[in-house]
Amino acid sequence: MPDPKPTSSNRRAAWLIVIAVVVAIGIFWAWTRSEQAAREEQAAPIPPSTEWTTAPESEGVDVRLPETPMTNVPLEGPAPAEGNTSAE
């Protein structure tokens, strides 16, 4: 005849099963939420990019820029004066 009192190992096994079921339900819930969010993102219309636009049909505003020659700028800045010894 089986023992009517549950032993500590039976209780431990029951708690492990309950915890495993709760974790499995939590994982399933999180997975369905992420799938639902992915479907909502796909359903939302994507606005057109403002980076690539078409030229306006009208002439627009007449802009006159000055004709300025390009000048080269040294990368390191001006050369130090020959009499300057503070750089040592």
Secondary structure, DSSP 8 states (H G I E B T S, - for coil): ---SS--HHHHHHHHHHHHHHHHHHHHHHHHHHHHHHHHHHHHS-----SSS----SS----------------SS-S---TT--TT-
